Amino acid sequence: MAVIMDDVRMLVVGALQLGSRTQEWDASTALLGAIPELDSMAVTNLIAALEEHFGFSIADDEIGASTFATLGSLSEFVEQKLGA
């Protein structure tokens, strides 16, 4: 999971243009509601980046706010998609 979490962290940084602020992020780092840059448009861009990077599609009904609660929850979602 560490490799996937590193990739997800990289995609979040790129989509939100956060620079080096994320060096210390771990699975418990809050995302949605904690990072002002993570607005609805950024979520859409991040979903597109996840789909492109990992090579899967995300249907609207399989993702929700809880997916973006923490870096860990987003990474777990990606792991589940890759395992499906």
C-alpha positions in Angstrom: 0.0 0.0 0.0 2.9 2.4 0.6 3.7 2.5 -3.1 0.1 3.3 -4.0 -0.1 5.9 -1.2 3.0 7.6 -2.6 1.5 7.6 -6.1 -1.8 9.0 -4.7 0.1 11.6 -2.7 1.9 12.7 -5.9 -1.3 12.9 -7.8 -3.0 15.0 -5.1 0.1 17.3 -5.0 -0.1 17.7 -8.8 -3.8 18.2 -9.0 -3.9 20.8 -6.2 -0.5 22.3 -6.9 0.5 22.0 -3.3 4.3 22.0 -3.8 6.3 20.5 -0.9 3.7 20.9 1.8 2.9 17.2 1.7 6.2 15.7 2.6 5.0 14.6 6.0 1.6 13.3 5.0 0.6 9.8 6.1 -2.6 7.7 5.9 -4.3 9.8 8.6 -3.8 13.1 6.8 -7.2 14.8 6.3 -8.0 15.9 2.8 -11.6 16.9 2.1 -12.5 19.8 4.4 -8.9 20.2 5.6 -7.3 21.4 2.4 -8.8 24.6 1.0 -7.5 23.8 -2.5 -9.6 20.6 -2.5 -12.8 22.0 -3.9 -15.3 20.4 -6.3 -13.3 21.3 -9.4 -10.1 19.9 -7.8 -11.9 16.7 -6.9 -12.9 16.3 -10.6 -9.4 16.9 -11.7 -8.0 14.5 -9.1 -10.5 11.8 -10.2 -9.3 12.3 -13.8 -5.7 12.1 -12.7 -6.3 8.9 -10.8 -8.1 7.3 -13.7 -5.3 8.2 -16.1 -2.4 7.2 -13.8 -3.8 3.9 -12.7 -5.7 3.0 -15.9 -9.2 2.5 -14.5 -12.5 4.2 -14.7 -14.5 5.6 -11.7 -18.3 5.7 -11.9 -20.1 8.5 -10.2 -21.9 6.1 -7.9 -18.8 4.3 -6.6 -17.1 7.4 -5.1 -18.2 9.8 -2.4 -17.0 12.3 0.2 -15.8 9.5 2.5 -13.3 8.4 -0.2 -11.6 11.8 0.0 -11.7 11.9 3.9 -8.0 11.1 4.3 -5.0 10.2 2.2 -5.4 6.6 3.5 -9.1 6.3 2.5 -8.3 7.6 -1.0 -5.4 5.1 -1.3 -7.6 2.3 -0.1 -10.1 3.2 -2.8 -7.4 3.0 -5.4 -6.2 -0.4 -4.1 -9.7 -1.7 -4.3 -10.1 -0.5 -7.8 -6.8 -2.1 -8.8 -7.8 -5.4 -7.2 -11.2 -5.5 -8.9 
